Amino acid sequence: MPPGNAFLALGCAPLVLTGCATSSWEDISGAWVSADGHTLTVELLFKAPSRYAKVCERVTDTEVNESSSKVVIGIQVEDDCPRQWPWEEQVLTNLVGHPHPVKLQLKGPLAGRTVINNTDGHRVHIYSEERRSR
C-alpha cells in the first residue's frame, strides 16, 4: 500500500470505530434478593435514550454459577450509543442514569451463600426486597 493510503486508512479508523458496539461485563456491587430467595435483582444505570428515542444499551448475557457456598453473578451489556466528540460531550445527559432492573434466577434459594461479582471477584452486597420497596 502506498504511504499516502496507509495514512488515509489510519486517519479514518477512529471515525469508523466510533460507530462500533462494545460489550463489557458490568461491575456489580449490590443486588436485591426476593422473599423466596430464588431471584436476585441488579439495577443497572443506563444512559439516556438518544435524541431519536433509541435505547442504545442492552443486556446481552448473564452469568449465574452456583455452588454450595457461593454464587458468582455477571451481567454483560452492549453499548452501541453514538460516540460523541470530546467537545460535544453533554455532561448532564451522561450524569443522569436510567434504572434498568435485571433479574437473575437461582436454582436454589440463596440461603446465606456469598454472592461474588464475576468481573473482579469481590463480594456483592445483598439487600432484601423489603428494603427496596421502601
N, C-alpha and C positions, 0 to 999 in steps of 0.2 A: 504494500500500500504506500503510495507517495506520502511524504511527510505532511503535506498540507491536508490530506484527507484524514490522517490519524488525528491531527489537531481538531479537525471538524467533528470527528466521531467522539473524541473525548470531551469536547466542548458541549456537545448535545446530550451526553449521557445524563447529567443532572436533570435536564429537562424531561427526559424520558422517565427517569426514576421517580420523579415527583408524583407520577400517576400510579405507581405500583402499590398494591396492597401489601401490608405487613401483618404477620401473625406473631403473637407472643403469649406466653403463659403469664397470667396476672399474679401479682403478689397478693396473697390473701392473709389479712391479719385477724379477721373476725368472721363469725358465722352464727346464725341462729339455728337452734335445734328445735324440731317440732315436739309437741307434747308427747307423742308416742315414741320419739327418739329415732325414727326411721328416715327423717328428711333433714338435711342441712340446707339453709338458705344463705347464700352470699349475695350481698348487694354491691354490685359494681357501679361505678360512676362513669357514664358515657358522655362524650362530647355532645354539644347541642347539634340538632339536625342541621344540615346545610341549608342555604337560603332557598333551595328547591324542595325543602321538607324531606330530604332523603336522609335516613339514618345510615351512617357510614361505618358504624362499628357493630359487630355481631359475634356471638359466641360460636366458635367453630368446633370445639372439642371440650370434653370434660374428662376428668380422671377421678376415680374413686377406687382405691386399693385398700382392702380391709384385712386386718389380722386380729388376733385375739386381744392385742394390747394397744393397737393404734390404727388410725385411718388416715391415709395420705390422699389429699384432695388437690385438684388443679382445675383451672378454667382457662382455656385458650381463646383469645379474642383476635379477630381480624379487623384491621383498621384500613379502610380504603378511602378515608376522608381526603379531599383535595389538599395537597400541601400548599401552605401559604409561603410567600417570600418573606424573609425576616422583617422587611419594612412594612408588610401588610398585616402583620400579626394583630389579631383582635384579642387583646388581653382579657376583656370581660367575658367574651364567649368561652375562652379556654378555662377560666376560673370557675364557671358555673357547671357543675356536674348534674347529669340527669340520671336518677336511680334506675337501675336495671337488675331486678332480682333474678338469681339463677338458683334453681333447686337441684340438689344432688341427693339421689336416693341411695340409702344404705341397705345392704342385705339383711343386717340385723340391727337391733337398737344400739345407739351409741354407748349407753350404759357405762359411762366413766372412761371410755377409751380416749387416748390422746389423739387430737387431730393435728396433722402436720401439713404444712404448705409444700407442694412439690417443687417450687422454684428455689427455695433456699433451705428447706429442712427445718424451718422454725415452727414453733407451736402456734396454732391458730386459737385465738380466744373464742370460747363458746358462750353464747348468751341463750337464755330461754326465750321461747316465742312470747311468753307473757310479758317480758321486759320490752320486747319490740313493739307491742301494740300500745304501750303507754304513751 
